[in-house]
Amino acid sequence: MLLAARALGLETTVTTLYPAYEGEAEATPGLPPEIHSYAIPPVNSPLGRFGPVRRMPLAEIVCGDP
């Protein structure tokens, strides 16, 4: 879902820090009481420039013992 949102020019992230509001968060989309969510990806239209993602070569960001 995150990649699909990005491909559509939308920004999103996975949010798991909402347990204090779990009842409200699950009632908003109309989930039945026996169904529980474990992550909520908020989706938004970005402000300003939201261009292509620059991917660095793996060898530049990962290191290990030879």
C-alpha positions in Angstrom: 0.0 0.0 0.0 2.8 2.4 0.8 4.5 1.8 -2.6 1.1 2.2 -4.4 0.5 5.5 -2.6 4.0 6.7 -3.5 3.4 5.8 -7.2 0.3 7.9 -7.1 2.2 10.9 -5.8 0.8 10.5 -2.2 2.8 10.5 1.0 2.1 7.9 3.7 3.8 6.1 6.6 2.9 3.2 8.9 1.6 4.4 12.3 1.5 2.0 15.2 1.4 4.4 18.1 -2.3 4.9 18.5 -3.3 2.3 21.2 -4.6 5.1 23.5 -7.2 5.9 20.9 -7.7 2.4 19.6 -11.5 2.4 20.0 -11.9 5.7 18.1 -9.4 4.7 15.5 -11.1 1.5 14.7 -14.6 3.0 14.8 -13.8 5.7 12.3 -13.5 3.3 9.3 -16.4 1.3 10.6 -14.5 -1.8 11.8 -16.6 -4.3 13.7 -15.7 -4.7 17.4 -14.2 -8.2 16.8 -11.7 -6.8 14.2 -8.6 -5.1 15.4 -6.0 -3.1 13.4 -2.3 -3.2 14.2 -1.1 -0.4 12.0 -2.8 2.6 10.3 -1.2 4.2 7.2 -2.4 7.8 7.1 -2.4 9.0 3.5 -2.0 12.7 2.5 -1.3 14.9 -0.5 2.2 16.4 -0.1 2.9 20.1 0.1 5.6 21.4 -2.2 7.9 19.3 -4.3 7.6 15.6 -4.0 9.8 14.3 -6.7 11.4 10.9 -7.5 13.1 9.0 -4.8 16.9 8.8 -5.0 18.2 5.3 -4.2 21.8 4.9 -3.2 23.7 1.7 -4.2 23.5 -0.9 -1.4 27.3 -1.1 -1.1 27.3 2.6 0.0 24.9 2.2 2.9 25.5 -1.4 4.1 28.8 -2.7 5.5 29.8 -6.0 7.0 32.9 -8.0 7.9 34.6 -9.4 4.8 
